[in-house]
């Protein structure tokens, strides 16, 4: 069994309040959850209105399947994000 974790740091230059940021994050989380079988949560910068760190976790019997899924998720986020992906990190256990 392989557990994959991807953490994403995102900057929202056009968010002017926590309410706007949470709306954007909620939309993103729902879209990713529906399209991919992952768990997703906001991890850091909860009180910052232009920045966030999001974590996604996937479990599979093969590392390659998780790698492919994470690549698709990254592509989806980069194409549809209402902000800038600052950094990401992928880890496997």
Secondary structure as UniProt FT lines:
FT   STRAND          2..11
FT   TURN            13..14
FT   HELIX           18..35
FT   STRAND          39..44
FT   TURN            46..47
FT   STRAND          51..60
FT   HELIX           63..80
FT   STRAND          84..92
//
